[in-house]
Amino acid sequence: WKLRDGLQFSVNFVNVLFSNDKFYGIYFGYTPENKKTALDYFETVLSALSSKYKMNAKSIEDENIYKTYVATARDKKFVAVQCAKDESHDGEMRYYVGLIYGDDTLDKPSDEL
């Protein structure tokens, strides 16, 4: 997937985000080998996005989320890039760089059970 001329964004997986059977976003994820590679990749993606959008740092109180930047349009659609560490489906801790597109006007899932 091309972010700008000559720059490709490699992905290992895609999560389509639904709540109450309604689409609200999509997450393109890349799982680099280590934290340094994850942060380097994050900076490359952030640089590409910053050339097109006004990206703003978002403070998140979570020690496993290293960096998050978001750009939101007037119509509440947004693009975000995030670098984090989390447990994968196989139980291993992995580093992630995520590129997220979404719409804040649509329903999001609740954290409540």
N, C-alpha and C positions, 0 to 999 in steps of 0.2 A: 504494500500500500504506500503510495507516494505522498509525502508531506509537502515537499517542494522539489524543484528541479534537482535531480541527483540524490535525493535523500529518501530512502525507503524505511518504513517502520515495519519491522518483523514482528509477527505475533505467533504465540504458541497456542492461544485459545481465544475464544470469543464468548462472552456471556451476554445473552439478551435478557434484559431486565423487565419483568412483568410484575404487576400488583393487581389483584382482583381481575385477572384476565385482561389487563390493559397494559400495553407497551409504554414504558416511560424512559428507557435508555438502553445504551449498548456499551459494553466494556471490552476493549481490545487489550489483551494481556500478553506480556512478554516476561519470561522467567530466566534472567541471566544467572550465571554461575555464582557470583559473589556480590557483596555490597558495593565494592568499588565499581564493578562493571555496571551494576544497576544504577548507581548515581551518575556515572558517565553517560549512560544511555538516556536517563531521565533528562540530563542537561541538554543533550542533542535534540531530543523531542521538544523540550521547552523552548529552545532557541528557534526551532522551526515554527512552532505555534506563535511565538512572540513576534515573528516577522509579519504575521497576519492579524493577530488578535492582541488586545491589551490584557495580558495575563497578570493576575493578582495572587500573591501568596495567601494561602488560607491556613490559619493556625488550627491544628487539630490536637487535642489532648490525648495522644496515644503514642506510647514509646515505640511502637512498631511501624508508625507512619513517619517516614523521614521527611518528605516534602510533598506538598500539594499546591498546585497553581490552578486557578479557575478564571475563565472569561465568560461573562454572562451578557447576553443580548437583551435589548429592550423587551423582546417577546418572551423572555424567561427561558429561552433555549441556552444551553451552556456546553462548553467544552472544558475538560479538565485533564491534567496529567498528574500522576501520583507515583511516588516511589515508596514501597513499603515492604515489610517482612510479615509473612503470615503462614499459618499451617495449611499445607496443601491437602487434597483429598486423600492422599496416601499417608498422611500423618507426619510428613517431613516438613520442617521449616524451610521456606523458600523466599527468595527475593522476587518482587514483582514491580514492573513498570506498567502502569495502566493508562490507556487513553480512553477517556469516557466522553460520550456525547449523550445529552439528555435534555429533558424538557421539564422545568420546575412547575409547570402548570398541570402536569399529569400526576396521578396518584403514585405515591411511593409506598413500599412495604413498611409496615410497622415493626419496630423492634420488640413489641410486646407479643407474648405467646398466648 
